[in-house]
């Protein structure tokens, strides 16, 4: 997923916000932080049905 714009704000346990890709699809994005494991996980749900999940581990 490659976003043209991204806006995130602090939320309980991480971040929440939205982004838009080059085709104009808007994504609702939720980022969860696990400081003990040094891991970030995200879920991006598009307004046209696309969904993507992922994580970054080992430090951020």
VEXNULO-798743 format. One line per 8 residues: for each residue x, y, z of N, C-alpha, C. Coordinates in pm, 1 decimal. Example, Ala and Ser with C-alpha at 12.3 -4.5 7.8 and 13.67 -1.06 7.14 Angstrom:
residues 2
1319.0/-569.0/780.0/1230.0/-450.0/780.0/1320.0/-330.0/780.0 | 1285.0/-225.0/708.0/1367.0/-106.0/714.0/1290.0/3.0/787.0
end
This chain:
residues 60
85.5/-115.5/0.0/0.0/0.0/0.0/90.9/122.8/0.0 | 65.8/212.7/-92.4/140.1/338.0/-100.4/39.5/451.6/-88.2 | 56.3/531.0/16.9/-37.9/639.0/42.0/16.9/772.9/-7.3 | -72.1/853.2/-61.5/-37.9/988.0/-104.8/-50.7/1086.6/11.3 | -141.7/1057.6/104.8/-159.6/1141.6/223.5/-185.9/1051.8/343.0 | -149.0/1101.2/461.3/-165.7/1024.0/583.8/-181.2/1121.4/699.9 | -283.3/1099.4/783.1/-305.0/1176.4/904.8/-330.4/1078.9/1018.2 | -247.9/1085.9/1123.7/-263.4/1000.2/1240.5/-265.2/1086.6/1365.7
-344.3/1045.6/1463.9/-351.4/1112.7/1592.9/-339.2/1007.5/1703.2 | -289.0/1047.2/1819.4/-278.8/952.2/1930.4/-415.7/895.0/1968.8 | -414.8/767.9/2002.3/-535.1/697.9/2048.2/-491.8/600.0/2156.1 | -585.6/544.1/2225.1/-554.9/447.4/2329.7/-475.6/330.5/2271.4 | -353.4/310.1/2317.6/-271.6/198.1/2272.5/-201.0/219.0/2141.0 | -210.3/337.7/2081.9/-141.9/359.0/1955.1/-185.4/485.0/1883.6 | -222.0/469.4/1757.7/-261.0/581.7/1672.8/-381.2/542.0/1589.1 | -457.1/640.5/1542.9/-568.3/616.2/1452.0/-575.8/731.9/1353.8
-628.2/705.6/1237.0/-640.8/812.3/1139.3/-683.4/760.3/1004.1 | -642.2/835.0/900.1/-681.5/797.1/764.6/-572.9/836.2/666.2 | -582.3/777.1/549.1/-490.5/805.7/440.5/-559.2/783.2/307.6 | -500.9/837.5/201.7/-557.2/824.4/67.0/-447.6/778.0/-28.0 | -480.9/681.5/-115.0/-383.2/634.6/-212.7/-395.7/712.2/-343.3 | -311.3/680.4/-440.2/-307.3/752.3/-567.8/-436.4/739.1/-647.3 | -512.4/630.8/-625.6/-639.3/610.4/-696.3/-756.9/676.6/-626.2 | -731.7/741.8/-513.1/-837.8/811.0/-440.9/-909.5/728.1/-337.5
-866.2/603.7/-315.9/-928.8/521.2/-212.6/-884.5/572.8/-74.8 | -979.6/587.6/14.8/-952.1/635.5/149.8/-945.9/516.1/244.6 | -845.3/516.1/330.8/-824.9/407.8/425.9/-842.5/457.9/568.4 | -912.1/380.9/650.9/-917.0/401.7/795.4/-801.2/319.6/851.4 | -712.2/383.6/927.0/-589.9/318.1/972.6/-585.7/316.1/1124.7 | -552.9/198.2/1178.9/-535.4/181.0/1322.2/-396.5/121.8/1345.1 | -315.9/189.9/1427.7/-181.6/143.4/1462.0/-181.1/110.1/1610.8 | -133.9/-9.9/1643.4/-124.6/-53.6/1782.5/22.4/-67.9/1818.9
59.4/-13.2/1934.5/197.2/-20.5/1981.3/209.5/-121.0/2094.2 | 317.5/-200.2/2092.1/351.3/-289.8/2202.3/494.7/-257.2/2242.8 | 513.8/-159.3/2334.2/648.3/-117.3/2371.8/734.6/-230.5/2428.8 | 674.3/-322.8/2504.1/751.2/-432.3/2563.5/813.9/-520.7/2455.3 | 741.5/-544.2/2348.6/791.3/-626.3/2237.7/859.0/-542.1/2130.3 | 856.5/-409.2/2147.4/909.8/-315.5/2047.0/849.4/-346.1/1910.3 | 715.1/-348.0/1906.3/644.2/-383.6/1784.0/529.8/-285.9/1757.0 | 513.1/-252.0/1630.0/398.0/-175.8/1581.6/319.5/-266.2/1488.2
187.8/-268.2/1502.3/99.6/-342.1/1411.4/-0.7/-243.6/1353.9 | -40.3/-266.0/1228.6/-139.7/-176.8/1169.4/-243.6/-254.5/1090.5 | -361.2/-193.8/1080.8/-469.3/-242.6/995.7/-517.9/-122.5/917.1 | -527.0/-138.0/785.2/-578.3/-32.5/698.7/-697.6/-88.7/622.2 | -814.1/-24.6/638.3/-938.0/-70.7/574.4/-984.0/35.9/475.6 | -986.3/0.4/346.8/-1024.7/94.6/243.3/-1173.9/107.3/225.6 | -1216.1/223.1/176.4/-1359.1/246.9/154.9/-1414.2/170.4/35.0 | -1327.7/104.6/-41.7/-1370.4/22.2/-155.6/-1346.8/-126.6/-130.1
-1323.6/-161.4/-2.9/-1312.6/-302.3/34.3/-1171.6/-355.9/49.9 | -1068.0/-279.7/16.5/-931.7/-327.1/33.5/-897.4/-329.3/181.6 | -818.5/-429.3/221.0/-771.2/-438.7/359.0/-625.2/-480.7/356.1 | -545.3/-419.4/442.4/-405.2/-457.9/454.7/-366.4/-456.2/602.2 | -289.6/-556.2/642.3/-240.4/-566.7/780.8/-90.2/-588.2/774.3 | -21.8/-541.7/878.1/121.8/-563.2/883.7/177.5/-524.8/1018.6 | 307.3/-547.1/1034.0/372.4/-511.3/1159.4/520.0/-484.0/1135.0 | 577.8/-411.8/1229.4/720.7/-383.6/1230.5/768.2/-423.5/1368.0
867.0/-512.5/1374.2/916.8/-560.7/1502.4/1064.9/-529.0/1516.9 | 1111.2/-532.4/1640.4/1252.2/-518.0/1666.1/1298.6/-376.2/1692.2 | 1207.2/-286.3/1708.4/1242.8/-147.3/1739.0/1175.8/-52.1/1644.6 | 1147.8/64.3/1696.2/1086.5/168.7/1615.6/1122.3/302.3/1670.8
end
